[in-house]
Amino acid sequence: MRHQIIAFSAAVLVAASLPAFAQSTDPAWLDAVSEQLARDQQCQVEYFVNIREGELAGRRTFEARAQCRDGRQFDAARTEPEAEFTLKICEVTVC
């Protein structure tokens, strides 16, 4: 029993340390973010976190944070009918 608890605890710890993988009802918009970041910021996206899809005043909204292979992160946001995402680099802030 003790070995099972230790094994379970180790599995939970490993799972918690992995990056969050994106879940989307329409993953095509994530492809569009990746393409725009590659074109505009020379960022090769490794993964997305904090993905949000919603609706504001009857228009669909899309938001996500992209992690680039070189370590940079960008927040991307778009409200339909806009075609391009607004990209903002995530910088270190000191309070």
DRENKOL-112165 format. One record per residue (C-alpha): x, y, z; residue number from 0. Coordinates in Angstrom, 2 decimals. Layout:
// residues N
@xx = X | yy = Y | zz = Z | k = NUM .
...
END
This chain:
// residues 95
@xx = 0.00 | yy = 0.00 | zz = 0.00 | k = 0 .
@xx = 2.80 | yy = 2.43 | zz = 0.88 | k = 1 .
@xx = 4.51 | yy = 1.77 | zz = -2.47 | k = 2 .
@xx = 1.26 | yy = 2.50 | zz = -4.31 | k = 3 .
@xx = 0.92 | yy = 5.84 | zz = -2.52 | k = 4 .
@xx = 4.52 | yy = 6.77 | zz = -3.35 | k = 5 .
@xx = 4.04 | yy = 5.77 | zz = -7.02 | k = 6 .
@xx = 0.80 | yy = 7.75 | zz = -7.23 | k = 7 .
@xx = 2.44 | yy = 10.80 | zz = -5.64 | k = 8 .
@xx = 5.33 | yy = 10.60 | zz = -8.11 | k = 9 .
@xx = 2.92 | yy = 10.38 | zz = -11.05 | k = 10 .
@xx = 1.01 | yy = 13.44 | zz = -9.85 | k = 11 .
@xx = 4.25 | yy = 15.39 | zz = -9.43 | k = 12 .
@xx = 5.42 | yy = 14.51 | zz = -12.96 | k = 13 .
@xx = 2.05 | yy = 15.41 | zz = -14.48 | k = 14 .
@xx = 2.00 | yy = 18.76 | zz = -12.65 | k = 15 .
@xx = 5.42 | yy = 19.69 | zz = -14.03 | k = 16 .
@xx = 4.47 | yy = 19.15 | zz = -17.69 | k = 17 .
@xx = 3.33 | yy = 22.16 | zz = -19.75 | k = 18 .
@xx = -0.40 | yy = 22.57 | zz = -20.15 | k = 19 .
@xx = -1.49 | yy = 21.41 | zz = -23.58 | k = 20 .
@xx = -4.05 | yy = 23.36 | zz = -25.51 | k = 21 .
@xx = -7.66 | yy = 22.29 | zz = -25.88 | k = 22 .
@xx = -9.76 | yy = 24.20 | zz = -28.34 | k = 23 .
@xx = -13.14 | yy = 23.84 | zz = -29.99 | k = 24 .
@xx = -11.59 | yy = 25.30 | zz = -33.18 | k = 25 .
@xx = -7.84 | yy = 24.60 | zz = -33.29 | k = 26 .
@xx = -7.48 | yy = 26.34 | zz = -36.67 | k = 27 .
@xx = -7.21 | yy = 29.70 | zz = -34.88 | k = 28 .
@xx = -4.20 | yy = 28.40 | zz = -32.95 | k = 29 .
@xx = -2.58 | yy = 27.56 | zz = -36.30 | k = 30 .
@xx = -3.28 | yy = 31.15 | zz = -37.40 | k = 31 .
@xx = -1.57 | yy = 32.48 | zz = -34.24 | k = 32 .
@xx = 1.45 | yy = 30.25 | zz = -34.90 | k = 33 .
@xx = 1.70 | yy = 31.45 | zz = -38.50 | k = 34 .
@xx = 1.40 | yy = 35.13 | zz = -37.51 | k = 35 .
@xx = 4.03 | yy = 34.77 | zz = -34.77 | k = 36 .
@xx = 6.42 | yy = 33.03 | zz = -37.19 | k = 37 .
@xx = 5.91 | yy = 35.77 | zz = -39.78 | k = 38 .
@xx = 5.90 | yy = 38.84 | zz = -37.52 | k = 39 .
@xx = 8.11 | yy = 37.83 | zz = -34.57 | k = 40 .
@xx = 10.25 | yy = 34.94 | zz = -35.87 | k = 41 .
@xx = 8.76 | yy = 32.77 | zz = -33.12 | k = 42 .
@xx = 8.43 | yy = 29.01 | zz = -33.51 | k = 43 .
@xx = 5.61 | yy = 28.10 | zz = -31.13 | k = 44 .
@xx = 6.30 | yy = 25.13 | zz = -28.87 | k = 45 .
@xx = 2.98 | yy = 25.18 | zz = -27.04 | k = 46 .
@xx = 0.05 | yy = 27.33 | zz = -25.91 | k = 47 .
@xx = -1.25 | yy = 28.01 | zz = -22.40 | k = 48 .
@xx = -4.15 | yy = 30.04 | zz = -20.97 | k = 49 .
@xx = -6.36 | yy = 29.45 | zz = -23.99 | k = 50 .
@xx = -9.69 | yy = 31.20 | zz = -23.83 | k = 51 .
@xx = -12.50 | yy = 31.30 | zz = -26.33 | k = 52 .
@xx = -15.58 | yy = 33.32 | zz = -25.62 | k = 53 .
@xx = -18.14 | yy = 35.77 | zz = -26.84 | k = 54 .
@xx = -18.36 | yy = 39.51 | zz = -26.33 | k = 55 .
@xx = -21.34 | yy = 41.48 | zz = -27.65 | k = 56 .
@xx = -22.18 | yy = 38.65 | zz = -30.04 | k = 57 .
@xx = -18.65 | yy = 38.41 | zz = -31.45 | k = 58 .
@xx = -16.28 | yy = 35.48 | zz = -30.86 | k = 59 .
@xx = -13.09 | yy = 36.20 | zz = -28.92 | k = 60 .
@xx = -9.83 | yy = 34.25 | zz = -28.84 | k = 61 .
@xx = -6.93 | yy = 34.62 | zz = -26.39 | k = 62 .
@xx = -3.84 | yy = 32.50 | zz = -25.73 | k = 63 .
@xx = -0.26 | yy = 32.71 | zz = -24.51 | k = 64 .
@xx = 2.33 | yy = 31.18 | zz = -26.85 | k = 65 .
@xx = 5.68 | yy = 29.81 | zz = -25.70 | k = 66 .
@xx = 8.41 | yy = 30.16 | zz = -28.37 | k = 67 .
@xx = 11.30 | yy = 27.73 | zz = -28.73 | k = 68 .
@xx = 13.75 | yy = 30.52 | zz = -27.84 | k = 69 .
@xx = 12.02 | yy = 31.13 | zz = -24.49 | k = 70 .
@xx = 9.99 | yy = 34.22 | zz = -25.38 | k = 71 .
@xx = 6.27 | yy = 34.32 | zz = -24.64 | k = 72 .
@xx = 3.56 | yy = 36.28 | zz = -26.41 | k = 73 .
@xx = -0.05 | yy = 36.99 | zz = -25.57 | k = 74 .
@xx = -2.31 | yy = 36.83 | zz = -28.62 | k = 75 .
@xx = -5.87 | yy = 38.16 | zz = -28.76 | k = 76 .
@xx = -8.47 | yy = 38.63 | zz = -31.47 | k = 77 .
@xx = -12.14 | yy = 39.60 | zz = -31.58 | k = 78 .
@xx = -14.04 | yy = 38.69 | zz = -34.74 | k = 79 .
@xx = -14.35 | yy = 40.02 | zz = -37.41 | k = 80 .
@xx = -10.67 | yy = 41.06 | zz = -37.10 | k = 81 .
@xx = -8.38 | yy = 38.86 | zz = -39.20 | k = 82 .
@xx = -5.09 | yy = 39.52 | zz = -37.37 | k = 83 .
@xx = -4.24 | yy = 38.86 | zz = -33.74 | k = 84 .
@xx = -2.91 | yy = 41.55 | zz = -31.44 | k = 85 .
@xx = 0.46 | yy = 40.25 | zz = -30.22 | k = 86 .
@xx = 2.11 | yy = 41.46 | zz = -27.03 | k = 87 .
@xx = 5.41 | yy = 40.13 | zz = -25.74 | k = 88 .
@xx = 5.39 | yy = 39.02 | zz = -22.11 | k = 89 .
@xx = 8.16 | yy = 40.83 | zz = -20.30 | k = 90 .
@xx = 9.45 | yy = 40.55 | zz = -16.77 | k = 91 .
@xx = 7.93 | yy = 43.15 | zz = -14.48 | k = 92 .
@xx = 9.19 | yy = 44.24 | zz = -11.09 | k = 93 .
@xx = 6.84 | yy = 45.64 | zz = -8.49 | k = 94 .
END
